[in-house]
Amino acid sequence: MPRGREHRLPRLVHRRPRGASAASPARRGPAGGRVARRRPIHRAPALGRRAAAVHRLDLERDARPRDDADRPAPGRAAAAERARVRLPAAPAPRRRLPVARAHRAARAGGPPRGPVARRDRRRPRAPRRVLGRDRPLTRARPPPRRHVGGRPAPRLPLRPAPRDERGAPRPGRRPPRLARPAHGASVRRRLGRAGATSSHPRRRHVRRAPALRARRGEPARGRRTGMERPFTHALWYLALTGADLESDAVLDRAITHGSGCYLHDRSGKRYLDARSGLWNVSLGYGNERIIRAMTEQMARLPAGQIVRHDQPTEIALDYAERLVALLPEHLEHVRLLTTGSQGAEGAIFLSRFVRRAHGEPERTEVLAFRDGYHGTGGLATHLSGEPWMHEVEAPLVPGVHHVEQWNLDALRKAVERVGPERLTAFILEPILGTDIQPAPPGYFGFGRAGSFAETVRLGLRPDMLILSKGITSGYAPLSAIATTRAILDQALDAEVPFPHGSTADGHPVSVAAAMAVLDELEDGRILQNAVDRGEELKERANALRDDLPLIWDVRGRGMMIGVELRDADGEPIPDETMTALKLAARDAGVLLSISNTTVIFTPPLVISSEECEQLVSVLESCVRPIADQGRVLAARD
């Protein structure tokens, strides 16, 4: 017993058995004396572990029924009785006394009292429901945050707070929204990175969230650059070269955001995008109508498929009806795909599928123009008339024959050489993508040329029409094959469905973007702006030809303009010089495309007259040093 602390021994009381009267004789123990029972005292002072354990064992031994043979001898019983008196009492279970107190209060007619009654009053009740409603009137509590090591996991910002060029927080902006750790997510992945300090010395698996740092403007030289890991050139983008692997300069010219016709890189430099990404961002960056349509569709139905089963998405059905209403009347059906390359290949496969289904399996050969571009892939690479691609990706899919572009005599000879009975299709672009070569007068892109499709403007009746790139303004991948009712009937008469497609074909979010593009182009103002600004670009570029003889030709229609450069002798400009011109334009704030010796202008359809002036001005400043160098070399000769 601890010193300096008074301890009460349990009281011994005489208790009658249940059902016995006061006159009935008391039950005698083995020694002939009365059996003493303890009344437990609530909230007895804490004792040592050993004393409490002995006391519990003693109580359990007394609680078991005993026969006379099991009872100890009188001397031992007296010693045990004295031992029990010496041991302090253990605290009784909390439930006994409060429950009895609550029951006594209930029998007396008063409200229940005690800890149990208070606990019952705090117990949450089922939400009230009203007839005709399926949801409760009370709002359910949000699920608790994931706890790690007994403490709530810290919340991390979804994105860094907006900052200005110097790295200071921008005034008047709300703080970044906090994200809750996903249920079951890895603590190490969600909360920390290698090298971060532990939030608790005994919990080394929990890491503190990294502090937000201001973005630096100086070039990247081996620093962490705000990323989770040191930069290692993990991304293999198409233009990556061996020289790029020696430095991390690509970090500063990495594109971060865009608005209108302009893009911004990581260092803060702004560029006029005269190539519209890859000719596909036809409505510029940050179009609110497209973004809103995609966001709403993402919340309504973020995924869907039209390749298998008989339940296409509703938005795909609506879009097909709206699209065919804008195309020539004979194109009544649309097959939605993902990319332009897939659309080109799908059109050829569909042609061969229909021929085979109707007893013409030998008709598999295809004709295409040189300098035409139909994408890359198993068949699309061979359809594209670019010899350098054929050399590096050989062997190619057989059955494709290229013809000199816009040469009717060469086309007739090719038909005779291959044989009409073996041909299945002839694929071409109204404006050849390579070097921008439009069809000559009298010969015979989605809005790029100033109309929904150049074939519509020219009044042609193709059996199949392939739409891609600007169909969603580049905001999401989508392509389409529009075809006739006759081809559809022939395909449906086959023994099996047409086996071409992929999982993401006709993705509902992409289709929502395409619907918004139709809304933007519906009134015709953007298409007319493409025609007007295209004529302005050609006029401004032609005005430079008198002073800059390197400008050999200016051609194109709408927002597809090509400026061909040649030297004084009419020879093509070397590839190294064209690459230097492209980089000089980028340093001047304009992003250009080049193809062989042609500078290509494919800006967004929403470009303004001031931006056209800036574009031609940068072209002049980049071409003039090349022309002056050519004059110096000619004078030396």
URMO-V48914 format. One record per helix or strand of 2 or more residues. SS is the DSSP state (H for helix, E for strand). FROM is the first residue (numbers start at 1). TO is the last residue. If there is no record, write none. Layout:
BEGIN
ss:SS from:FROM to:TO
ss:SS from:FROM to:TO
END
This chain:
BEGIN
ss:E from:12 to:13
ss:E from:37 to:38
ss:H from:49 to:63
ss:H from:74 to:86
ss:H from:94 to:107
ss:H from:115 to:122
ss:E from:147 to:148
ss:E from:151 to:152
ss:E from:156 to:157
ss:E from:178 to:179
ss:H from:187 to:191
ss:E from:198 to:200
ss:E from:203 to:207
ss:H from:243 to:246
ss:H from:249 to:251
ss:E from:255 to:260
ss:E from:262 to:265
ss:E from:270 to:273
ss:H from:276 to:279
ss:H from:288 to:300
ss:H from:314 to:324
ss:E from:333 to:337
ss:H from:340 to:357
ss:E from:365 to:369
ss:H from:380 to:383
ss:H from:387 to:392
ss:E from:400 to:403
ss:H from:408 to:418
ss:H from:420 to:422
ss:E from:423 to:427
ss:E from:431 to:432
ss:E from:437 to:438
ss:H from:454 to:458
ss:E from:464 to:467
ss:H from:469 to:471
ss:E from:479 to:483
ss:H from:485 to:492
ss:H from:508 to:521
ss:H from:525 to:543
ss:E from:551 to:557
ss:E from:560 to:566
ss:H from:575 to:587
ss:E from:590 to:591
ss:E from:593 to:595
ss:E from:598 to:601
ss:H from:609 to:636
END
